[in-house]
Amino acid sequence: MANKSKSNLSELYIEENKDQIYENALAEIQSFQLPLGTTLRSVYDDQPNAHQRFMEKLDACIRNHDREIEKMCNFHHQGFVDAITELLKVRADAEKLKVQVTDTNQRLQDAGKEVIAQTEEIIRCRVQQRNITTVVEKLQLCLPVLEMYSKLKEQMNVKRYYSALKTMEQLENLYLPRVSQYRFCQIMIDNLPKLREEIKEISMSDLKDFLESIRKHSDRIGETAMKQAQQQKTFSTTLQKQNNVNYGWNMHLCRSRVLETKNEITLKRTFEDDDEHEEEVLTAQDLVDFSPVYRCLHIYSVLGDGEIFENYYRKQRRKQARLVLQPQSSMHETVEGYRRYFSQIVGFFVVEDHILHVTQGLVTRTYTDELWNMALSKIIAVLRTHSSYCSDPDLVLELKNLIVVFADTLQGYGFPVNRLFDLLFEIRDQYNETLLKKWSGLFRDIFEVDNYSPIPVANEEEYKIVISKFPFQDPELDKQSFPKKLPMSQSVPQIYIQVKEFIYASLKFSESLHRSSTEIDDMLRKSTNLLLTRTLSSCLQNLIKKPHIGLTELVQIIINTTHLEQACKYLEDFISNITNISQVTVHTARLYGLSTFKDARHAAEGEIYTKLNQKIDEFIQIADYDWTMSESDGRASGYLMDLINFLRSTFQVFTHLPGKVAQTACMSACQHLSTSLMQMLLDSELKQISMGAIQQFNLDVIQCELFASSEPVPGFQGDTLQLAFIDLRQLLDLFMVWDWSTYLADYGQATSKYLRVSPGTALTLLEKVHRGMKDSSKKNNIFAQFRKNDRDKQKLIETVVKQLRSLVNGMSQHT
C-alpha cells in the first residue's frame, strides 16, 4: 500500500510539472521573446500525448482572452457614443468659419498685388546695379590675368618657351590667386601644368634631335679635332727642330685648345681660290647647334626637374657612347675602319668636354672621367681583338699612328691616355710578329732564287756596288785583278739589306711613343735579335734540310753564314747610329747573330756529313761482287773508282771551308766507307766467299788507302786518314797471308799485328771462306784425291774455327 501511495504522489507531481511547462510555453508565445520553434520543440520533446495536452491549454488561454476583450468593449462603449454626438454638433460651425476665412484671404490678395509688383521691380533694379558694380570690379582684376594668359599663348606660338615659363610663374604666383574663385581661372590653373608638360615634351624633342645630330656629326667633329692635333704636333716638331731642342721621344702635347674660348674646337678648312689658299676657322657651334641642350637645361631647371634632365641626358649619352664604342666587324680590314672608329670616339668626348665647360652641372668632371674610363677599357679591348686579326705590318703601323694621334688629341682635352700607350707596346709586339712573318717570306724568296755560287765581279764598278750593299773586306782578294769572285753568294748582301730594312721598319713603330732613345735602342735590338735567332735561323734550318740542296750548296751556305756572322758588328753600329746610343752603354743589348749563324753552320756541316754518307751508300748499293770467283780481276772495282773520283771532286769544293770542317767531312766519309765495306763482308745474307773474292776486295781497299794517303783534304798529320781503313786492312791481311798462328798466339797483346781484328769478326768471315772452299771442292770432286793441300787447309780451318769459337765464348762469359 505504501508503494502504491508513493507511485500516485509521483504521478501527481509529474502532472503538475507538465502543467507548469505548458503555461511557461504559452507565456513565451505571447511575449514573442524567444523563437517560436524553440518553444514548440520543448513542448513536443515530452510525452507522446503532450501535444493534445498543450492544445487544450492553448484553447483555454484563448477563451480567457476573449472574455477579457468583451468586458473591455462593454466598459467603453457609452463614452464613444457621446464623443461622436458632440463632433457632429461642431461640424456646422466649422463650415461657416471656413467660408469667412476664404473670403477675407481673397480680399487681402487683391489689395497686395500692385504693392508686390512695385517691390519686385525695385528689388530687380537694385540687384542689377549691384551686379554691374561687382562685374566692373572683377573685370578690373581679371583683365591682367587674361592679358598675361594671352601673352603666354603668344610666347608658346613663337616657341619662346623659357619666357613662357616665366609668364606662367607670374600667373600662378601673382595674378591667378586674385581671381581664383572664377571658373575660367580654374580652367587656366588646370591648363598650366599641361602647358608645362607640352614645353617639356617640345624641349625634350629638341634635345633628342640634338642628340641625334651630334651622333651623326661625331665622326666629323672627331676627324677635324684629330687633324688639328696632328697639325699642332707637326708645328711643335718643326719648331723644336728649328730651336735645336732635343727632339726625341718626350713630345707630350699640351692642351690643343689654346684659343680664347677653351671649349671651342678650332677647325681649319682650306679653300682654293685663284691659286690662293684661305683658311676658315670653324667652332663647335658651326658644326652642331647646342641651343637645344641649353634651352632644355634652362627649362627643366625652371620647372624644378633639373636633376631629371641631367639623369636623362647622361643616360642617353651613355647609350650613345656604347654605340660609338661598338666597332664594325670588318674594322680590322682597312685603316679607314679604324679612322672612322677613332673619329667617332673623339667627336663624342669633344662634345662632352664642350658641354662640361659651357653648362653648370649638366656634366661634371667626375662624370666625364668615369665615362672615359669605361670607354677606355672598351677601346683597349676592341683594339686588342681587332689588331690581332691584322697580318699586314703596314696596316698595323698605320693603326699605331692613328692611336698616337687619337691619344694626343684626347690628352689635349684633359683625358688620361697612359693605358693607350701601354697598349701600343702590346701592339708593337704584334707588329714585330707581322714583320717577322713578312721577312720570313722575303728570306725564303731570297734563298729560293740564289744560285749558291760566288759573286762574280767583272770590274771595279761592280765590286763597289756589292761593297756598298754589304760590308766585305778581304785584303787578299783586293790584290787580285778583275774579273774575280767574291766568296759569298748573292743572298748574303740581300739578307744584310733586308735586315737593315727590318730595323728601319721596326724603328717606324717606335716613333712618337714618348720613349727615350735608350728604350728605343733596346727595342730595336730585341726585335732584331728575334729576326736573327728565330726567323732567319728557321729559314736557314729549313733551307739546309731541303732535298734539292746538294753538297755544293751546303758548302756555299757555310761560307755565307760565316760572312753574315762577321757582319753582325756592322748591324750593331747601324742601330747605334740611328738611335745615337753608344754600344758601350751598360744597358745596351747585344745582337745574337753570332750564335744564330754558328748554329746554322753546324747544321749545314751535319747535313754535309749526312749527304756524303748517303752518296757513299748509293755507290755501295751498286757494288756487284762475284763472291765465288776463283781469282781477282787484277784491278779495283768500277763502282769504287767512281766513288773515289766523286770524293776527290767533292773535297776540292771544300777548299773554301774552314779546315776543321773539311777534315771532319773527309774523315767521316772515309770512316763511313770503311764501315760500309766491313758490313758488306760480314753481311748475314752472304753465306760463302771465295779467296778470289777476298783478293778482289783487297784491291778495292788498297785503292781506298791510296785515296786516304793522297791527302784529299790538307791538314791531316801523317797517316791519320788511313787509320779509317785499319780494321779492314788487318782483317784482309789475316786472310791474304793466312797468318792464323800469329793471330792466335798474339791475341790479347797490345803489340799484336792483328789487334783491330776481333775473334767474332774473324770467325764470321772464316766460316764464309770455309763454306766457299767446301762448295768449290764439291764442284771439283773428281780431282779431290789430287788436292791433299786443300784437305789439309780445310782441317786447319776447322781447327782455327774451334779456337776462335772458344775465344768468342770466353769473351761472352767474361762479359
C-alpha positions in Angstrom: 0.0 0.0 0.0 2.8 2.3 0.9 4.5 1.7 -2.5 1.2 2.4 -4.3 0.7 5.6 -2.4 4.3 6.8 -3.4 3.6 6.0 -7.0 0.4 8.1 -7.0 2.2 11.0 -5.4 4.9 10.8 -8.0 2.5 10.8 -10.9 0.7 13.8 -9.4 4.0 15.7 -9.1 4.8 15.0 -12.7 1.4 16.2 -13.9 1.8 19.4 -12.0 5.2 20.0 -13.6 3.8 19.4 -17.0 1.1 22.0 -16.4 3.7 24.4 -15.3 5.8 23.7 -18.5 2.7 24.3 -20.7 2.0 27.6 -19.0 5.5 28.8 -19.4 5.4 27.9 -23.1 2.2 29.9 -23.6 3.7 32.8 -21.8 6.7 32.8 -24.1 4.5 32.5 -27.2 2.5 35.6 -26.0 5.7 37.6 -25.2 7.4 36.9 -28.5 10.8 37.0 -26.8 12.1 33.6 -27.8 11.9 31.9 -31.2 8.6 30.1 -31.6 10.4 27.0 -32.9 12.5 26.6 -29.7 9.3 26.9 -27.6 7.3 24.4 -29.6 10.3 21.9 -29.7 10.4 22.0 -25.8 6.7 21.1 -25.8 6.9 18.3 -28.4 10.0 16.8 -26.8 7.9 15.4 -23.9 5.3 12.6 -23.7 3.7 11.4 -26.9 0.3 12.8 -26.0 1.9 16.1 -24.8 0.6 17.7 -28.0 -3.0 17.1 -27.1 -2.5 18.4 -23.6 -0.8 21.6 -24.9 -3.6 22.2 -27.4 -6.1 22.0 -24.5 -4.1 24.5 -22.5 -3.9 26.8 -25.6 -7.7 26.7 -26.1 -8.3 27.5 -22.5 -6.0 30.5 -22.8 -7.8 31.8 -25.9 -11.2 31.6 -24.2 -9.9 33.6 -21.3 -8.6 36.4 -23.6 -11.9 36.6 -25.5 -13.7 37.1 -22.2 -11.4 40.0 -21.2 -11.8 41.7 -24.6 -15.6 41.5 -24.3 -15.5 43.1 -20.9 -13.3 45.9 -22.1 -15.6 46.8 -25.0 -18.7 46.8 -22.8 -17.0 49.3 -20.4 -16.0 52.0 -23.0 -19.0 51.8 -25.4 -21.1 54.7 -23.9 -18.2 57.2 -23.9 -17.5 56.5 -27.5 -21.2 57.2 -28.5 -21.1 60.6 -26.6 -18.0 61.8 -28.4 -19.5 61.1 -31.8 -22.5 63.1 -30.9 -20.5 66.2 -29.9 -18.4 66.0 -33.0 -21.5 66.2 -35.2 -22.5 69.4 -33.5 -19.2 71.2 -34.1 -19.1 70.4 -37.8 -21.7 73.0 -38.8 -19.8 75.9 -37.1 -16.5 74.8 -38.7 -18.1 75.1 -42.2 -19.1 78.7 -41.5 -15.7 79.7 -40.2 -14.0 78.2 -43.3 -16.2 80.3 -45.7 -15.3 83.5 -43.8 -11.6 82.9 -43.8 -11.6 82.2 -47.5 -13.4 85.4 -48.3 -11.0 87.5 -46.1 -7.9 86.0 -47.8 -9.3 86.8 -51.3 -9.7 90.4 -50.5 -6.2 90.7 -49.0 -4.7 89.1 -52.0 -6.4 91.5 -54.4 -5.2 94.5 -52.4 -1.4 93.5 -52.3 -0.9 92.6 -55.9 0.2 96.1 -57.0 2.5 96.6 -54.0 4.2 93.3 -54.7 4.8 94.2 -58.4 6.4 97.6 -57.5 8.5 96.0 -54.8 9.8 93.2 -57.1 10.8 95.9 -59.7 12.7 97.9 -57.1 14.5 94.7 -56.0 15.4 93.7 -59.5 16.9 97.2 -60.3 19.0 97.2 -57.2 20.3 93.7 -57.9 21.2 94.7 -61.4 23.0 97.8 -60.1 24.9 95.7 -57.6 25.8 93.1 -60.2 27.2 95.7 -62.6 29.4 97.2 -59.9 30.6 93.8 -59.0 31.3 92.8 -62.6 33.3 96.0 -63.2 35.4 95.4 -60.1 36.0 91.7 -61.1 36.8 92.6 -64.7 39.5 95.0 -63.4 41.0 92.1 -61.6 40.6 89.6 -64.5 41.9 91.7 -67.4 45.6 91.5 -66.3 45.2 87.7 -65.9 43.7 87.4 -69.4 46.4 89.7 -70.9 49.1 87.6 -69.3 47.5 84.4 -70.5 47.2 85.8 -74.0 50.9 86.7 -73.7 51.6 83.2 -72.7 49.9 81.8 -75.7 51.8 84.1 -78.0 55.1 83.1 -76.4 54.1 79.4 -76.9 53.3 80.1 -80.6 56.7 81.8 -81.3 58.5 79.0 -79.3 59.8 81.3 -76.6 59.4 78.6 -74.0 61.7 79.9 -71.4 59.8 83.3 -71.4 56.6 81.3 -71.4 57.6 79.5 -68.2 58.4 82.9 -66.6 55.0 84.1 -67.6 53.4 81.0 -66.1 55.3 81.7 -62.9 53.9 85.2 -62.7 50.3 84.0 -63.4 50.5 81.4 -60.7 52.1 83.5 -58.0 50.7 87.0 -58.7 47.6 87.1 -60.9 45.7 83.9 -60.6 45.4 84.0 -56.8 43.4 87.3 -57.1 40.7 85.6 -59.3 40.9 82.1 -58.1 37.2 81.9 -57.4 36.2 82.1 -61.1 35.7 79.1 -63.3 37.8 80.4 -66.1 40.6 80.8 -63.6 40.4 77.2 -62.6 40.5 76.3 -66.2 43.7 78.3 -66.6 45.1 76.7 -63.4 44.3 73.3 -64.8 45.8 74.1 -68.2 49.1 75.5 -66.9 50.5 72.0 -65.9 49.6 70.8 -69.4 51.4 73.7 -71.0 54.4 72.9 -68.8 54.3 69.3 -69.9 53.9 70.5 -73.5 57.0 72.7 -73.1 58.9 69.8 -71.5 57.9 67.5 -74.4 58.9 70.0 -77.0 62.2 70.8 -75.4 62.8 67.1 -74.9 62.0 66.5 -78.6 64.5 69.2 -79.5 67.1 67.6 -77.2 66.5 64.2 -78.9 67.1 65.9 -82.3 70.2 67.4 -80.8 71.5 64.0 -79.6 70.8 62.6 -83.0 72.6 65.4 -84.6 75.7 65.1 -82.6 75.7 61.3 -83.1 75.7 62.0 -86.9 78.4 64.7 -86.6 80.6 63.0 -84.1 82.9 61.5 -86.7 83.3 64.8 -88.5 84.0 66.6 -85.2 86.5 64.0 -84.2 88.2 64.0 -87.6 88.7 67.7 -87.5 89.9 67.6 -83.9 92.4 64.9 -84.8 93.6 66.9 -87.8 94.1 69.9 -85.6 96.0 67.9 -83.1 98.2 66.4 -85.8 98.8 69.8 -87.3 99.8 71.3 -83.9 102.1 68.3 -83.3 103.8 68.8 -86.7 104.2 72.5 -85.9 105.6 71.8 -82.5 108.0 69.3 -84.0 109.2 71.7 -86.6 109.6 74.4 -84.0 111.6 72.1 -81.8 113.9 71.2 -84.7 114.5 74.8 -85.6 115.4 75.7 -82.0 117.7 72.6 -81.8 115.7 71.2 -78.9 116.4 67.6 -78.0 113.9 66.1 -80.4 113.4 62.7 -79.1 110.5 60.9 -77.7 109.0 63.1 -75.0 106.7 65.1 -77.2 103.6 65.2 -75.0 101.1 67.6 -76.4 99.8 70.4 -74.3 96.1 71.1 -74.4 95.3 71.8 -78.1 92.7 74.3 -77.2 94.8 77.4 -76.8 92.2 79.7 -78.4 90.4 82.4 -76.4 87.5 80.1 -75.7 88.9 76.8 -74.3 85.9 74.7 -75.1 85.7 75.5 -78.8 87.1 73.2 -81.4 89.2 75.1 -83.9 88.8 73.6 -87.3 90.6 74.6 -90.4 89.4 74.1 -93.9 91.4 75.1 -96.9 89.8 76.6 -99.9 91.5 77.1 -103.2 90.5 80.4 -105.0 92.7 81.8 -107.8 95.7 79.7 -106.7 95.5 81.3 -103.2 94.5 79.5 -100.0 92.3 80.9 -97.4 91.6 79.4 -94.0 88.2 79.5 -92.3 88.0 78.9 -88.6 85.0 76.8 -87.5 83.8 76.4 -84.0 81.8 73.6 -82.4 78.7 75.7 -82.8 79.3 75.8 -86.5 79.1 72.0 -86.7 76.4 71.4 -84.1 73.7 73.7 -82.8 74.0 73.4 -79.0 71.0 75.7 -78.3 68.5 72.8 -77.8 70.6 71.4 -74.9 71.0 74.9 -73.3 67.3 75.6 -73.7 66.2 72.2 -72.4 68.5 72.6 -69.4 67.1 76.0 -68.5 63.5 74.8 -69.0 64.0 71.8 -66.7 65.8 73.9 -64.2 63.0 76.4 -64.0 60.5 73.5 -63.7 62.5 72.1 -60.8 63.3 68.9 -62.8 67.0 69.8 -63.5 68.1 66.5 -61.9 65.7 64.5 -64.0 67.1 66.2 -67.1 70.7 65.6 -66.1 70.0 62.0 -65.5 68.2 61.6 -68.8 71.0 63.4 -70.7 73.7 61.3 -69.1 71.8 58.1 -69.7 71.3 58.9 -73.3 74.9 59.9 -73.8 76.0 56.6 -72.1 73.9 54.7 -74.6 75.4 56.7 -77.5 78.8 56.0 -76.0 78.2 52.3 -76.1 77.1 52.6 -79.7 80.1 54.6 -80.6 82.4 52.2 -78.9 80.9 49.2 -80.7 83.1 48.7 -83.8 82.1 47.2 -87.1 83.0 43.6 -87.6 85.2 44.4 -90.6 87.0 47.3 -89.0 90.3 45.5 -89.0 90.4 45.1 -92.7 91.2 48.7 -93.6 92.7 51.7 -91.9 89.6 53.7 -92.8 87.6 51.5 -90.5 89.9 52.4 -87.6 90.0 56.1 -88.5 86.2 56.2 -88.5 86.1 54.4 -85.2 88.6 56.8 -83.6 86.9 59.9 -85.1 83.5 59.0 -83.6 85.0 58.5 -80.2 87.0 61.7 -80.3 83.9 63.6 -81.5 81.9 62.2 -78.7 84.3 63.3 -75.9 84.9 66.7 -77.6 81.2 67.4 -77.3 81.1 66.2 -73.7 84.1 68.5 -72.9 82.3 71.4 -74.6 79.1 70.7 -72.6 81.2 70.4 -69.4 82.6 74.0 -69.9 79.5 75.8 -71.1 76.9 74.4 -68.7 76.8 74.3 -65.0 76.3 70.8 -63.6 74.8 69.1 -66.6 78.0 67.1 -66.8 80.8 67.1 -64.3 84.5 66.2 -64.5 83.8 63.2 -62.4 81.1 62.1 -64.8 83.4 62.6 -67.9 86.3 60.8 -66.2 84.0 57.9 -65.3 82.7 57.8 -68.9 86.2 58.0 -70.3 87.5 55.2 -68.1 84.6 53.0 -69.2 85.2 53.9 -72.8 89.0 53.4 -72.5 88.6 49.9 -71.2 86.2 49.1 -74.1 88.6 50.8 -76.6 91.5 48.8 -75.4 89.6 45.5 -75.5 88.4 46.3 -79.1 91.8 47.2 -80.3 93.3 44.1 -78.8 90.8 41.9 -80.5 90.8 43.6 -83.9 94.5 44.3 -84.1 95.1 40.6 -83.5 93.4 40.0 -86.9 95.9 42.3 -88.7 98.5 40.3 -90.7 99.8 43.3 -92.7 102.6 45.2 -90.9 101.8 48.4 -92.9 98.2 48.3 -91.6 99.5 47.7 -88.0 101.8 50.7 -88.4 99.0 52.9 -89.7 96.9 51.7 -86.7 99.7 52.7 -84.4 99.9 56.2 -85.9 96.1 56.6 -85.6 96.3 55.5 -81.9 99.0 58.1 -81.3 97.0 60.9 -82.9 93.9 59.7 -81.1 95.7 59.6 -77.7 97.4 63.0 -78.3 94.0 64.6 -79.2 92.2 63.4 -76.2 95.2 64.1 -74.0 94.8 67.7 -75.2 91.3 67.8 -73.7 92.5 66.5 -70.3 91.7 62.8 -70.6 94.4 60.4 -69.3 95.8 58.2 -72.1 98.7 56.3 -70.5 96.8 53.0 -70.9 96.7 53.6 -74.7 100.5 54.0 -74.8 100.8 50.8 -72.8 98.5 49.1 -75.4 100.9 50.4 -78.1 103.6 48.3 -76.5 101.4 45.2 -76.9 100.6 46.1 -80.5 104.3 46.7 -81.0 104.9 43.0 -80.2 102.2 42.1 -82.6 103.7 44.4 -85.2 107.1 42.7 -84.8 105.4 39.4 -85.3 103.8 40.6 -88.5 107.2 41.9 -89.6 108.8 38.6 -88.8 106.3 36.8 -90.9 106.8 39.2 -93.8 110.6 39.0 -93.6 110.4 35.2 -93.3 108.8 35.2 -96.7 111.4 37.7 -98.0 114.2 35.5 -96.7 112.6 32.4 -98.3 112.4 34.2 -101.6 116.0 35.3 -101.4 117.1 31.7 -100.7 114.9 30.4 -103.4 116.4 32.5 -106.2 120.0 32.2 -105.0 122.4 30.2 -107.3 124.7 29.4 -104.3 127.8 30.3 -106.2 130.4 33.0 -105.5 129.5 36.5 -106.8 131.4 37.3 -110.0 132.6 40.9 -110.4 134.0 42.0 -113.7 135.2 45.4 -112.8 135.7 48.0 -110.1 132.3 49.4 -110.5 130.5 46.1 -109.9 132.8 45.5 -107.0 131.9 48.8 -105.4 128.2 48.1 -105.9 128.5 44.9 -103.9 130.6 46.6 -101.2 128.0 49.3 -100.9 125.4 46.7 -100.1 127.5 44.5 -97.8 130.5 45.3 -95.6 133.0 43.0 -97.1 136.8 43.3 -96.6 139.4 40.9 -97.9 142.9 42.3 -98.5 144.0 39.2 -100.4 141.0 39.5 -102.7 141.7 43.2 -103.2 145.1 42.3 -104.6 143.6 40.1 -107.3 142.9 41.6 -110.7 139.4 41.7 -112.3 137.4 39.7 -113.1 137.3 37.9 -109.8 134.8 36.3 -107.5 133.7 37.2 -104.0 133.4 34.1 -101.7 129.7 34.7 -100.7 126.7 34.2 -103.0 124.1 36.8 -103.9 121.9 36.0 -100.9 124.4 37.5 -98.4 124.1 41.2 -99.4 120.4 40.8 -100.0 119.9 39.3 -96.5 122.0 42.1 -95.0 119.9 44.7 -96.7 116.7 43.1 -95.6 117.9 43.0 -92.0 118.6 46.8 -92.2 115.1 47.3 -93.8 113.6 45.4 -90.9 115.4 47.6 -88.4 114.0 50.7 -90.2 110.5 49.2 -90.2 110.8 48.4 -86.5 112.0 52.0 -85.9 108.9 53.4 -87.6 106.7 51.9 -84.9 108.9 53.2 -82.1 108.4 56.8 -83.2 106.0 59.0 -81.3 105.7 56.5 -78.4 107.2 59.1 -75.9 110.1 56.8 -75.1 113.7 57.7 -74.6 116.4 56.9 -77.2 117.8 54.2 -74.9 114.5 52.5 -74.7 114.1 52.6 -78.5 117.6 51.3 -79.0 116.8 48.4 -76.7 113.5 47.7 -78.6 115.3 47.7 -81.9 118.0 45.3 -80.7 115.4 42.9 -79.2 113.3 42.9 -82.4 116.5 42.4 -84.5 117.5 39.5 -82.2 114.2 37.9 -82.8 114.6 38.3 -86.6 118.1 36.7 -86.5 117.5 34.0 -83.9 114.0 32.9 -84.9 113.1 34.0 -88.4 116.4 33.9 -90.2 117.6 30.9 -88.2 114.4 29.0 -89.1 114.7 29.9 -92.8 118.3 28.7 -92.8 117.5 25.5 -91.0 114.6 24.8 -93.4 116.9 25.6 -96.4 119.6 23.2 -95.2 117.0 20.4 -94.8 115.6 20.8 -98.3 116.2 17.7 -100.5 117.4 19.7 -103.6 120.2 21.3 -101.6 123.3 19.5 -102.5 126.9 19.4 -101.1 128.0 22.4 -103.2 125.0 24.4 -102.0 125.7 23.4 -98.4 129.3 24.4 -98.7 128.2 27.8 -100.0 125.7 28.2 -97.2 128.5 27.6 -94.6 130.6 30.3 -96.4 127.6 32.7 -96.5 126.8 32.2 -92.8 130.4 32.9 -91.9 130.3 36.3 -93.7 126.9 37.1 -92.2 128.3 36.4 -88.8 131.1 38.8 -89.4 128.6 41.5 -90.5 126.7 41.4 -87.2 129.1 44.0 -85.7 128.2 46.4 -88.5 124.5 45.9 -87.7 125.1 46.9 -84.1 126.9 50.0 -85.4 124.0 50.7 -87.7 121.5 50.6 -84.8 123.7 52.8 -82.6 123.9 55.4 -85.4 120.2 55.7 -85.8 119.5 55.9 -82.1 122.5 57.9 -81.0 123.2 55.4 -78.3 126.8 54.2 -77.8 127.4 50.5 -77.7 129.5 50.9 -74.5 126.3 51.8 -72.6 125.7 49.4 -69.7 122.2 48.6 -70.6 122.7 48.2 -74.4 121.6 44.7 -75.6 123.8 42.8 -77.9 122.8 41.0 -81.2 122.7 37.3 -81.0 123.5 36.8 -84.7 126.8 35.0 -83.8 125.0 32.1 -82.3 122.4 32.0 -85.0 124.9 31.7 -87.8 127.0 29.3 -85.8 124.0 27.0 -85.3 123.1 27.2 -89.0 126.7 26.4 -89.9 126.8 23.4 -87.6 123.5 22.2 -89.1 124.9 22.6 -92.6 128.1 20.8 -91.6 126.0 17.9 -90.2 123.9 17.9 -93.4 127.2 17.7 -95.4 128.3 14.7 -93.4 124.9 13.1 -93.8 124.7 13.7 -97.6 128.3 12.4 -98.1 127.4 9.2 -96.3 124.2 8.9 -98.3 126.1 9.3 -101.6 128.6 6.7 -100.4 125.7 4.4 -99.6 124.4 4.9 -103.2 127.7 3.8 -104.7 127.9 0.9 -102.3 124.5 -0.3 -103.3 125.6 -0.6 -107.0 128.6 -2.8 -106.0 128.3 -6.2 -107.7 130.9 -8.6 -106.4 131.2 -12.2 -107.6 131.8 -13.8 -104.2 132.6 -17.2 -105.8 135.3 -16.0 -108.2 138.4 -18.2 -108.3 140.7 -15.3 -109.0 140.5 -11.5 -108.8 140.3 -9.3 -111.9 143.7 -7.7 -111.1 142.2 -4.2 -110.9 139.8 -2.4 -108.5 136.1 -2.5 -108.9 134.5 0.2 -111.2 132.0 1.4 -108.6 134.8 2.0 -106.1 136.8 4.0 -108.6 133.8 6.1 -109.4 133.2 6.7 -105.7 136.8 7.8 -105.1 136.6 10.2 -108.1 133.4 11.6 -106.6 135.1 12.1 -103.3 138.1 13.8 -104.8 135.9 16.3 -106.8 133.8 16.9 -103.7 136.7 17.6 -101.4 138.1 20.0 -103.9 135.0 22.1 -103.4 135.7 22.1 -99.7 138.8 24.3 -100.2 136.8 27.4 -99.1 135.5 25.7 -96.0 137.2 26.1 -92.6 139.9 23.5 -92.3 138.3 21.6 -89.5 135.0 21.3 -91.4 136.7 19.9 -94.5 138.9 17.5 -92.4 135.9 16.3 -90.4 133.9 15.7 -93.6 136.7 13.8 -95.1 137.4 11.7 -92.0 133.6 11.0 -91.7 133.4 9.9 -95.3 136.4 7.5 -95.0 135.1 6.0 -91.8 131.6 5.5 -93.3 133.2 3.9 -96.4 135.3 1.6 -94.2 132.3 0.7 -92.1 130.1 0.0 -95.2 132.7 -2.2 -96.8 133.1 -4.1 -93.5 129.4 -4.6 -93.3 129.4 -5.9 -96.8 131.9 -8.6 -95.9 130.0 -9.6 -92.7 126.5 -9.4 -94.2 124.5 -12.3 -92.8 122.9 -12.9 -96.2 126.3 -13.5 -97.7 126.9 -17.2 -96.9 130.2 -18.0 -98.6 133.2 -16.1 -100.0 136.0 -17.4 -102.2 139.6 -16.4 -101.7 139.4 -14.9 -105.2 136.7 -12.6 -103.9 138.8 -11.8 -100.9 141.7 -10.8 -103.2 139.3 -8.6 -105.3 138.0 -6.9 -102.2 141.6 -6.4 -101.0 142.4 -4.5 -104.3 139.4 -2.2 -103.6 140.6 -1.5 -100.0 144.1 -0.7 -101.4 142.5 2.0 -103.6 140.7 3.4 -100.6 144.0 3.5 -98.7 145.7 5.2 -101.7 143.0 7.8 -101.7 143.4 8.4 -98.0 147.2 8.7 -98.4 146.8 11.2 -101.3 145.7 13.9 -98.7 142.4 14.8 -100.4 141.9 17.5 -97.8 145.0 19.2 -96.4 145.7 19.4 -92.7 145.9 15.7 -91.7 149.0 14.6 -89.9 150.8 11.5 -91.0 148.6 8.6 -91.9 145.7 9.8 -89.7 143.2 9.4 -92.6 144.5 5.9 -93.5 143.6 4.7 -90.0 139.9 4.9 -91.0 140.6 1.6 -93.0 142.9 -0.1 -90.4 140.2 -2.5 -89.4 139.7 -3.7 -92.9 143.4 -3.8 -93.6 144.2 -6.1 -90.7 141.3 -8.4 -91.4 142.2 -8.7 -95.1 145.9 -9.2 -94.3 145.0 -12.0 -91.9 143.2 -13.9 -94.7 145.6 -13.0 -97.5 148.7 -14.1 -95.5 146.7 -16.9 -93.8 148.6 -16.0 -90.6 146.3 -17.7 -88.1 149.1 -19.0 -85.9 150.3 -15.4 -85.3 146.8 -14.1 -84.7 146.0 -16.8 -82.2 149.4 -16.6 -80.5 149.4 -12.7 -80.2 145.7 -12.4 -79.4 145.1 -10.1 -76.4 148.5 -8.5 -76.6 148.9 -4.7 -77.2 151.6 -5.4 -79.8 149.5 -7.8 -81.8 149.8 -7.4 -85.5 146.0 -8.0 -85.8 144.9 -6.0 -82.8 141.9 -4.5 -84.6 140.5 -7.9 -85.7 138.1 -9.3 -83.1 137.6 -13.1 -82.8 133.9 -12.7 -83.8 134.7 -10.9 -87.0 137.4 -13.3 -87.9 135.2 -16.3 -87.1 132.3 -14.9 -89.3 134.5 -14.3 -92.3 136.4 -17.5 -91.9 133.2 -19.6 -91.8 132.1 -17.9 -95.1 135.5 -18.7 -96.6 135.3 -22.3 -95.3 131.9 -22.7 -96.9 133.2 -21.3 -100.1 136.1 -23.7 -100.2 133.7 -26.7 -99.5 131.5 -25.6 -102.3 134.4 -25.3 -104.6 135.7 -28.8 -103.6 132.3 -30.3 -104.4 132.3 -28.8 -107.8 135.7 -30.3 -108.5 135.1 -33.6 -106.7 136.8 -35.8 -109.4 140.1 -34.2 -108.6 139.7 -34.3 -104.9 142.2 -37.1 -104.4 144.9 -34.9 -106.0 144.3 -31.9 -103.7 145.8 -33.0 -100.5 146.8 -29.4 -99.7 143.2 -28.3 -99.8 142.2 -31.1 -97.5 144.9 -30.0 -95.0 143.8 -26.4 -95.4 140.2 -27.3 -94.5 141.3 -29.2 -91.5 143.4 -26.2 -90.4 140.3 -24.0 -90.9 138.2 -26.3 -88.8 140.9 -26.2 -86.0 141.0 -22.4 -86.2 137.2 -22.1 -86.2 137.1 -24.2 -83.0 139.8 -22.0 -81.4 138.0 -18.8 -82.5 134.7 -20.0 -81.1 136.5 -20.8 -77.9 137.8 -17.2 -77.8 134.3 -15.8 -78.6 132.7 -17.9 -75.9 135.3 -16.9 -73.4 134.7 -13.2 -74.2 130.9 -13.7 -73.8 131.4 -15.5 -70.4 133.8 -12.8 -69.3 131.3 -10.2 -70.2 
